[in-house]
Amino acid sequence: MKEEEPTDVSSVQLIQFPPPPIKGGITVTMEDLQCLDSGKYLNDVIIDFYLKYLLLNTPSALSERCHVFSSFFYKQLTRLEPANVLSSSCQRQRRHQRVKTWTRHVDIFEKDFLFVPVNQEAHWYLVIICFPGLDEPKVESWTAGSPGEETVGRTEADAEMNCSNSVEAERVVKLLRDYLQSEWEVRRGSLRDFGPDQMKSSNCKVPLQDNSSDCGLYLLQYVECFLKDPVVHFDLPLQLQQWFPRQQVRRKRDEIRDLILNLYRHQQLDKEKP
């Protein structure tokens, strides 16, 4: 009798979120769950799962004004170029070509907030692009957070998790500006400048990790806090040092693990229903 090969437990699928028949569900496996252990780095799957969970559990009045890019978006945008591509405009167009289908069902310039998770050299950080389609600063009433009127304008907020190389951060912002320019040209059929004079950028003053492994948790906490109470004032750089207590992030591994296991139990029960 032929012996059965042992099952690779790490590859066992736990959940798909959101579950079918909703399209675009993210599959979480046991191996993904293990990266929530203390001292481990969060992988792309956990980042994308929790960002999707946050957005789907945000009131529609706000969630419809937001777009969260996949963690693979920036990786795909910045793949190494062949050596014979010399023109900067050609490089910009080639980069956009690689990701142009990612927004075929959404006009990002109709959104108020774009969230771009970035991973470089095993370090996660977050870029939030605010009001990318706004022509000029304007005053409007905001009711989802603190009531009252705020002056808002096109800006790009780079919420970094530690004092990383500022030159590299500037490169990330420059590549995203180029992406916005190409996306505008394709989507709107006209030219538009997304340079620093038209769209301000800033490294936000935010709570920082105190170890080498929690950068992904801080990224998720930034997004979670922003979706609960969006920043609507833009006196740069944003002073958000007291945005949330560090203890809140220390509980996040267990909270996300418990969330996945609860979803697993519910999905298993749904499968067992006649």
C-alpha positions in Angstrom: 0.0 0.0 0.0 1.3 3.4 -1.0 2.0 5.7 2.0 0.3 9.1 1.9 2.7 12.0 1.7 2.6 14.2 4.8 0.5 17.3 4.4 2.4 20.6 4.5 0.5 22.3 7.4 1.9 25.7 6.5 0.1 25.7 3.2 -3.3 24.9 4.7 -5.8 27.5 3.7 -7.6 29.1 6.7 -9.8 31.8 5.2 -10.6 33.7 2.1 -11.6 37.3 2.9 -14.0 38.5 1.8 -15.5 35.1 1.1 -17.1 34.0 -2.2 -19.1 35.0 -4.1 -17.4 38.4 -3.5 -14.5 38.8 -5.9 -10.9 39.7 -5.0 -10.8 37.7 -1.8 -7.4 37.3 -0.1 -6.4 33.7 1.0 -4.7 33.5 4.4 -2.8 30.2 5.2 -1.3 28.8 8.3 2.1 30.1 7.1 0.7 33.6 6.9 -0.8 33.3 10.4 2.6 32.3 11.8 4.2 35.6 10.8 2.0 37.1 13.6 4.2 35.4 16.1 6.3 37.8 18.3 9.3 39.1 16.6 8.3 38.0 13.1 7.8 40.4 10.1 4.4 40.8 8.7 4.1 39.5 5.1 2.2 40.9 2.2 -0.8 38.7 2.8 -1.4 39.8 6.4 -0.9 43.5 5.3 -3.4 43.2 2.4 -5.9 41.1 4.4 -6.1 43.6 7.3 -6.2 46.7 5.0 -9.1 45.1 3.1 -10.8 44.2 6.4 -10.4 47.8 7.7 -11.8 49.3 4.5 -14.8 46.9 4.4 -15.6 47.7 8.0 -15.4 51.5 7.5 -18.7 53.4 7.1 -19.5 53.7 3.4 -19.6 57.5 3.6 -15.9 57.4 4.2 -14.8 54.1 2.6 -16.2 55.2 -0.8 -13.9 58.2 -0.6 -10.8 56.0 -0.1 -8.7 53.7 -2.2 -6.2 51.2 -0.7 -3.6 49.9 -3.1 -2.3 46.3 -2.7 1.1 45.8 -1.2 2.2 44.5 -4.5 1.3 47.7 -6.3 4.6 49.6 -5.5 6.7 46.5 -6.1 5.2 46.2 -9.6 5.5 49.9 -10.3 9.2 49.9 -9.4 10.4 46.7 -11.0 14.0 47.0 -12.4 14.1 48.7 -15.8 16.1 47.2 -18.7 19.4 49.0 -19.2 18.5 50.4 -22.6 15.6 52.5 -21.3 17.2 55.9 -21.0 14.5 58.5 -21.3 12.9 59.5 -18.0 9.5 60.1 -19.6 9.8 56.7 -21.3 10.6 55.1 -17.9 7.6 56.8 -16.4 5.3 55.5 -19.1 6.7 52.0 -18.8 6.2 52.0 -15.1 2.6 53.1 -15.5 2.0 50.5 -18.2 2.8 47.8 -15.6 0.1 48.8 -13.2 -2.4 50.7 -15.4 -5.0 47.8 -15.1 -4.9 48.0 -11.3 -7.2 51.0 -11.5 -9.4 50.0 -14.4 -12.5 49.9 -12.2 -11.7 53.0 -10.1 -10.9 56.7 -10.8 -8.4 57.5 -8.1 -8.9 61.2 -8.8 -12.4 61.0 -7.5 -11.1 59.7 -4.2 -10.1 61.8 -1.2 -7.5 59.5 0.2 -5.1 56.9 -1.4 -3.2 54.5 0.8 0.0 53.1 -0.6 1.8 50.4 1.5 5.5 50.3 0.6 8.0 47.6 1.5 11.7 48.2 0.9 14.6 46.1 2.3 12.2 44.3 4.7 10.8 47.6 6.0 7.1 48.6 5.7 6.0 52.2 5.6 2.9 54.0 4.4 2.3 56.9 1.9 -1.1 58.6 2.1 -2.0 60.7 -0.9 -4.7 63.2 -0.1 -7.2 64.8 -2.5 -5.2 63.9 -5.7 -7.9 65.3 -8.0 -8.4 68.6 -6.3 -7.6 71.6 -8.5 -7.0 74.1 -5.8 -7.5 74.5 -2.0 -11.0 74.8 -0.8 -13.0 74.9 2.4 -15.6 72.2 3.1 -17.5 70.9 6.1 -16.3 67.6 7.5 -18.6 65.5 9.6 -17.0 62.1 9.8 -14.4 63.3 12.3 -14.3 66.5 14.3 -17.1 68.8 13.2 -16.4 72.2 11.7 -14.7 73.6 8.6 -11.2 72.8 7.5 -9.0 74.2 4.8 -7.9 71.3 2.6 -5.6 71.0 -0.4 -3.8 68.6 -2.6 -1.1 67.1 -0.4 0.9 63.9 0.0 1.6 62.7 3.5 4.4 60.2 4.0 3.9 58.4 7.3 7.2 56.8 7.9 7.8 54.3 10.8 11.3 55.3 11.7 14.1 57.6 10.6 14.8 55.9 7.3 17.0 57.2 4.5 15.4 60.6 3.5 16.9 60.3 0.0 15.1 57.0 -0.5 11.9 58.4 0.9 12.1 61.3 -1.7 12.6 58.7 -4.4 9.4 56.9 -3.4 7.4 60.1 -3.4 8.9 61.1 -6.8 7.9 57.7 -8.3 4.4 58.1 -7.0 4.2 61.7 -8.4 5.2 60.2 -11.8 2.6 57.6 -11.5 -0.1 60.1 -10.7 0.9 62.2 -13.8 0.7 59.2 -16.1 -2.5 58.0 -14.6 -4.0 61.5 -15.1 -2.9 61.6 -18.7 -4.4 58.1 -19.4 -7.6 58.7 -17.4 -8.3 62.3 -18.2 -6.6 62.8 -21.5 -4.7 65.9 -20.5 -1.5 67.0 -18.9 -1.2 67.8 -15.2 1.8 68.5 -13.0 2.0 66.7 -9.7 5.3 68.2 -8.7 6.1 69.5 -5.2 4.9 73.0 -6.0 1.5 71.7 -6.9 1.3 68.9 -4.3 3.1 69.4 -1.0 4.7 66.4 0.7 5.9 65.9 4.3 7.2 63.2 6.6 4.5 63.1 9.4 5.6 63.1 13.0 4.0 59.9 14.1 4.5 57.2 16.8 7.5 55.1 15.9 8.4 51.4 16.4 10.9 50.6 19.1 12.2 47.4 17.5 13.1 46.0 14.1 10.0 43.8 13.5 6.9 45.8 14.1 6.9 48.2 11.1 4.0 46.3 9.4 1.9 46.6 12.6 2.5 50.4 12.7 1.5 50.7 9.1 -1.8 49.0 9.8 -2.3 51.1 12.9 -1.8 54.3 10.9 -4.4 53.3 8.4 -6.8 52.1 11.2 -6.5 55.4 13.1 -6.9 57.4 9.9 -10.0 55.6 8.9 -11.5 56.1 12.3 -10.8 59.8 12.4 -9.3 61.2 9.1 -6.8 64.0 9.3 -8.4 67.0 7.6 -6.0 69.8 8.5 -2.7 70.0 6.7 -0.3 72.2 8.6 2.8 70.4 7.5 4.5 68.5 8.9 1.6 66.9 10.7 2.2 66.6 14.4 0.7 63.2 15.3 3.1 62.0 17.9 0.2 61.2 20.3 -1.9 59.6 17.7 -2.1 56.3 19.5 -0.3 54.6 22.5 2.4 52.1 21.7 0.6 49.5 23.8 -2.2 49.6 21.3 0.3 48.3 18.6 1.7 45.7 21.0 -1.7 44.1 21.2 -2.2 44.1 17.4 -0.6 40.7 16.6 -3.0 38.9 19.0 -6.0 41.0 17.7 -5.3 40.2 14.1 -4.7 36.5 14.9 -7.9 36.3 16.8 -9.7 38.0 14.0 -8.5 35.5 11.4 -9.3 32.5 13.7 -12.8 33.9 14.3 -13.4 34.3 10.6 -12.1 30.8 10.1 -14.7 29.4 12.5 -17.5 31.3 10.9 -16.5 30.2 7.4 -16.2 26.6 8.5 -19.7 26.8 10.0 -21.0 28.3 6.7 -19.5 25.4 4.8 -21.3 22.9 7.1 -24.7 24.4 6.6 -27.0 22.3 4.4 
